Amino acid sequence: MIERHEENLASAGMMKNAGFTIYETFHDPDKRSSGRQNSVVLGYILDNEL
């Protein structure tokens, strides 16, 4: 799981290309002082087959 600022488009593009999926978007004014002040939590499912 990782977290990023919702409005960080460069980070969003990198995470999408790496295969991460958005699980939750939430208002986070204590951590985000600009824009909509939202954070996004993303995850990546690991394949356990070897």
Phi and psi restraints in degrees (range 20) as a CNS / XPLOR table:
assign (resid 1 and name C) (resid 2 and name N)
       (resid 2 and name CA) (resid 2 and name C) 1.0 -135.1 20.0 2
assign (resid 2 and name N) (resid 2 and name CA)
       (resid 2 and name C) (resid 3 and name N) 1.0 165.6 20.0 2
assign (resid 2 and name C) (resid 3 and name N)
       (resid 3 and name CA) (resid 3 and name C) 1.0 -133.5 20.0 2
assign (resid 3 and name N) (resid 3 and name CA)
       (resid 3 and name C) (resid 4 and name N) 1.0 142.3 20.0 2
assign (resid 3 and name C) (resid 4 and name N)
       (resid 4 and name CA) (resid 4 and name C) 1.0 -146.4 20.0 2
assign (resid 4 and name N) (resid 4 and name CA)
       (resid 4 and name C) (resid 5 and name N) 1.0 165.2 20.0 2
assign (resid 4 and name C) (resid 5 and name N)
       (resid 5 and name CA) (resid 5 and name C) 1.0 -71.6 20.0 2
assign (resid 5 and name N) (resid 5 and name CA)
       (resid 5 and name C) (resid 6 and name N) 1.0 133.8 20.0 2
assign (resid 5 and name C) (resid 6 and name N)
       (resid 6 and name CA) (resid 6 and name C) 1.0 -56.3 20.0 2
assign (resid 6 and name N) (resid 6 and name CA)
       (resid 6 and name C) (resid 7 and name N) 1.0 -36.1 20.0 2
assign (resid 6 and name C) (resid 7 and name N)
       (resid 7 and name CA) (resid 7 and name C) 1.0 -91.7 20.0 2
assign (resid 7 and name N) (resid 7 and name CA)
       (resid 7 and name C) (resid 8 and name N) 1.0 6.9 20.0 2
assign (resid 7 and name C) (resid 8 and name N)
       (resid 8 and name CA) (resid 8 and name C) 1.0 -84.3 20.0 2
assign (resid 8 and name N) (resid 8 and name CA)
       (resid 8 and name C) (resid 9 and name N) 1.0 91.8 20.0 2
assign (resid 8 and name C) (resid 9 and name N)
       (resid 9 and name CA) (resid 9 and name C) 1.0 -67.5 20.0 2
assign (resid 9 and name N) (resid 9 and name CA)
       (resid 9 and name C) (resid 10 and name N) 1.0 -34.8 20.0 2
assign (resid 9 and name C) (resid 10 and name N)
       (resid 10 and name CA) (resid 10 and name C) 1.0 -63.5 20.0 2
assign (resid 10 and name N) (resid 10 and name CA)
       (resid 10 and name C) (resid 11 and name N) 1.0 -45.7 20.0 2
assign (resid 10 and name C) (resid 11 and name N)
       (resid 11 and name CA) (resid 11 and name C) 1.0 -64.2 20.0 2
assign (resid 11 and name N) (resid 11 and name CA)
       (resid 11 and name C) (resid 12 and name N) 1.0 -40.7 20.0 2
assign (resid 11 and name C) (resid 12 and name N)
       (resid 12 and name CA) (resid 12 and name C) 1.0 -60.1 20.0 2
assign (resid 12 and name N) (resid 12 and name CA)
       (resid 12 and name C) (resid 13 and name N) 1.0 -43.7 20.0 2
assign (resid 12 and name C) (resid 13 and name N)
       (resid 13 and name CA) (resid 13 and name C) 1.0 -64.4 20.0 2
assign (resid 13 and name N) (resid 13 and name CA)
       (resid 13 and name C) (resid 14 and name N) 1.0 -43.2 20.0 2
assign (resid 13 and name C) (resid 14 and name N)
       (resid 14 and name CA) (resid 14 and name C) 1.0 -63.9 20.0 2
assign (resid 14 and name N) (resid 14 and name CA)
       (resid 14 and name C) (resid 15 and name N) 1.0 -42.3 20.0 2
assign (resid 14 and name C) (resid 15 and name N)
       (resid 15 and name CA) (resid 15 and name C) 1.0 -66.8 20.0 2
assign (resid 15 and name N) (resid 15 and name CA)
       (resid 15 and name C) (resid 16 and name N) 1.0 -39.1 20.0 2
assign (resid 15 and name C) (resid 16 and name N)
       (resid 16 and name CA) (resid 16 and name C) 1.0 -64.0 20.0 2
assign (resid 16 and name N) (resid 16 and name CA)
       (resid 16 and name C) (resid 17 and name N) 1.0 -45.1 20.0 2
assign (resid 16 and name C) (resid 17 and name N)
       (resid 17 and name CA) (resid 17 and name C) 1.0 -63.7 20.0 2
assign (resid 17 and name N) (resid 17 and name CA)
       (resid 17 and name C) (resid 18 and name N) 1.0 -29.9 20.0 2
assign (resid 17 and name C) (resid 18 and name N)
       (resid 18 and name CA) (resid 18 and name C) 1.0 -81.3 20.0 2
assign (resid 18 and name N) (resid 18 and name CA)
       (resid 18 and name C) (resid 19 and name N) 1.0 -7.1 20.0 2
assign (resid 18 and name C) (resid 19 and name N)
       (resid 19 and name CA) (resid 19 and name C) 1.0 96.5 20.0 2
assign (resid 19 and name N) (resid 19 and name CA)
       (resid 19 and name C) (resid 20 and name N) 1.0 11.1 20.0 2
assign (resid 19 and name C) (resid 20 and name N)
       (resid 20 and name CA) (resid 20 and name C) 1.0 -75.8 20.0 2
assign (resid 20 and name N) (resid 20 and name CA)
       (resid 20 and name C) (resid 21 and name N) 1.0 149.7 20.0 2
assign (resid 20 and name C) (resid 21 and name N)
       (resid 21 and name CA) (resid 21 and name C) 1.0 -118.6 20.0 2
assign (resid 21 and name N) (resid 21 and name CA)
       (resid 21 and name C) (resid 22 and name N) 1.0 138.7 20.0 2
assign (resid 21 and name C) (resid 22 and name N)
       (resid 22 and name CA) (resid 22 and name C) 1.0 -75.6 20.0 2
assign (resid 22 and name N) (resid 22 and name CA)
       (resid 22 and name C) (resid 23 and name N) 1.0 127.2 20.0 2
assign (resid 22 and name C) (resid 23 and name N)
       (resid 23 and name CA) (resid 23 and name C) 1.0 -103.8 20.0 2
assign (resid 23 and name N) (resid 23 and name CA)
       (resid 23 and name C) (resid 24 and name N) 1.0 -32.7 20.0 2
assign (resid 23 and name C) (resid 24 and name N)
       (resid 24 and name CA) (resid 24 and name C) 1.0 -158.1 20.0 2
assign (resid 24 and name N) (resid 24 and name CA)
       (resid 24 and name C) (resid 25 and name N) 1.0 142.4 20.0 2
assign (resid 24 and name C) (resid 25 and name N)
       (resid 25 and name CA) (resid 25 and name C) 1.0 -121.5 20.0 2
assign (resid 25 and name N) (resid 25 and name CA)
       (resid 25 and name C) (resid 26 and name N) 1.0 131.2 20.0 2
assign (resid 25 and name C) (resid 26 and name N)
       (resid 26 and name CA) (resid 26 and name C) 1.0 -145.0 20.0 2
assign (resid 26 and name N) (resid 26 and name CA)
       (resid 26 and name C) (resid 27 and name N) 1.0 152.3 20.0 2
assign (resid 26 and name C) (resid 27 and name N)
       (resid 27 and name CA) (resid 27 and name C) 1.0 -71.7 20.0 2
assign (resid 27 and name N) (resid 27 and name CA)
       (resid 27 and name C) (resid 28 and name N) 1.0 127.7 20.0 2
assign (resid 27 and name C) (resid 28 and name N)
       (resid 28 and name CA) (resid 28 and name C) 1.0 -138.6 20.0 2
assign (resid 28 and name N) (resid 28 and name CA)
       (resid 28 and name C) (resid 29 and name N) 1.0 61.4 20.0 2
assign (resid 28 and name C) (resid 29 and name N)
       (resid 29 and name CA) (resid 29 and name C) 1.0 -65.0 20.0 2
assign (resid 29 and name N) (resid 29 and name CA)
       (resid 29 and name C) (resid 30 and name N) 1.0 -23.1 20.0 2
assign (resid 29 and name C) (resid 30 and name N)
       (resid 30 and name CA) (resid 30 and name C) 1.0 -69.0 20.0 2
assign (resid 30 and name N) (resid 30 and name CA)
       (resid 30 and name C) (resid 31 and name N) 1.0 -27.5 20.0 2
assign (resid 30 and name C) (resid 31 and name N)
       (resid 31 and name CA) (resid 31 and name C) 1.0 -103.8 20.0 2
assign (resid 31 and name N) (resid 31 and name CA)
       (resid 31 and name C) (resid 32 and name N) 1.0 -29.7 20.0 2
assign (resid 31 and name C) (resid 32 and name N)
       (resid 32 and name CA) (resid 32 and name C) 1.0 -113.6 20.0 2
assign (resid 32 and name N) (resid 32 and name CA)
       (resid 32 and name C) (resid 33 and name N) 1.0 115.2 20.0 2
assign (resid 32 and name C) (resid 33 and name N)
       (resid 33 and name CA) (resid 33 and name C) 1.0 -99.9 20.0 2
assign (resid 33 and name N) (resid 33 and name CA)
       (resid 33 and name C) (resid 34 and name N) 1.0 -0.7 20.0 2
assign (resid 33 and name C) (resid 34 and name N)
       (resid 34 and name CA) (resid 34 and name C) 1.0 -131.5 20.0 2
assign (resid 34 and name N) (resid 34 and name CA)
       (resid 34 and name C) (resid 35 and name N) 1.0 165.0 20.0 2
assign (resid 34 and name C) (resid 35 and name N)
       (resid 35 and name CA) (resid 35 and name C) 1.0 63.4 20.0 2
assign (resid 35 and name N) (resid 35 and name CA)
       (resid 35 and name C) (resid 36 and name N) 1.0 -144.2 20.0 2
assign (resid 35 and name C) (resid 36 and name N)
       (resid 36 and name CA) (resid 36 and name C) 1.0 -77.6 20.0 2
assign (resid 36 and name N) (resid 36 and name CA)
       (resid 36 and name C) (resid 37 and name N) 1.0 -6.9 20.0 2
assign (resid 36 and name C) (resid 37 and name N)
       (resid 37 and name CA) (resid 37 and name C) 1.0 62.0 20.0 2
assign (resid 37 and name N) (resid 37 and name CA)
       (resid 37 and name C) (resid 38 and name N) 1.0 35.0 20.0 2
assign (resid 37 and name C) (resid 38 and name N)
       (resid 38 and name CA) (resid 38 and name C) 1.0 -104.4 20.0 2
assign (resid 38 and name N) (resid 38 and name CA)
       (resid 38 and name C) (resid 39 and name N) 1.0 146.4 20.0 2
assign (resid 38 and name C) (resid 39 and name N)
       (resid 39 and name CA) (resid 39 and name C) 1.0 -111.1 20.0 2
assign (resid 39 and name N) (resid 39 and name CA)
       (resid 39 and name C) (resid 40 and name N) 1.0 154.4 20.0 2
assign (resid 39 and name C) (resid 40 and name N)
       (resid 40 and name CA) (resid 40 and name C) 1.0 -124.3 20.0 2
assign (resid 40 and name N) (resid 40 and name CA)
       (resid 40 and name C) (resid 41 and name N) 1.0 132.8 20.0 2
assign (resid 40 and name C) (resid 41 and name N)
       (resid 41 and name CA) (resid 41 and name C) 1.0 -104.1 20.0 2
assign (resid 41 and name N) (resid 41 and name CA)
       (resid 41 and name C) (resid 42 and name N) 1.0 128.5 20.0 2
assign (resid 41 and name C) (resid 42 and name N)
       (resid 42 and name CA) (resid 42 and name C) 1.0 -122.9 20.0 2
assign (resid 42 and name N) (resid 42 and name CA)
       (resid 42 and name C) (resid 43 and name N) 1.0 156.5 20.0 2
assign (resid 42 and name C) (resid 43 and name N)
       (resid 43 and name CA) (resid 43 and name C) 1.0 -142.2 20.0 2
assign (resid 43 and name N) (resid 43 and name CA)
       (resid 43 and name C) (resid 44 and name N) 1.0 167.2 20.0 2
assign (resid 43 and name C) (resid 44 and name N)
       (resid 44 and name CA) (resid 44 and name C) 1.0 -138.1 20.0 2
assign (resid 44 and name N) (resid 44 and name CA)
       (resid 44 and name C) (resid 45 and name N) 1.0 126.0 20.0 2
assign (resid 44 and name C) (resid 45 and name N)
       (resid 45 and name CA) (resid 45 and name C) 1.0 -87.5 20.0 2
assign (resid 45 and name N) (resid 45 and name CA)
       (resid 45 and name C) (resid 46 and name N) 1.0 124.1 20.0 2
assign (resid 45 and name C) (resid 46 and name N)
       (resid 46 and name CA) (resid 46 and name C) 1.0 -85.7 20.0 2
assign (resid 46 and name N) (resid 46 and name CA)
       (resid 46 and name C) (resid 47 and name N) 1.0 140.6 20.0 2
assign (resid 46 and name C) (resid 47 and name N)
       (resid 47 and name CA) (resid 47 and name C) 1.0 -89.1 20.0 2
assign (resid 47 and name N) (resid 47 and name CA)
       (resid 47 and name C) (resid 48 and name N) 1.0 118.6 20.0 2
assign (resid 47 and name C) (resid 48 and name N)
       (resid 48 and name CA) (resid 48 and name C) 1.0 -85.6 20.0 2
assign (resid 48 and name N) (resid 48 and name CA)
       (resid 48 and name C) (resid 49 and name N) 1.0 -1.5 20.0 2
assign (resid 48 and name C) (resid 49 and name N)
       (resid 49 and name CA) (resid 49 and name C) 1.0 -76.1 20.0 2
assign (resid 49 and name N) (resid 49 and name CA)
       (resid 49 and name C) (resid 50 and name N) 1.0 131.6 20.0 2
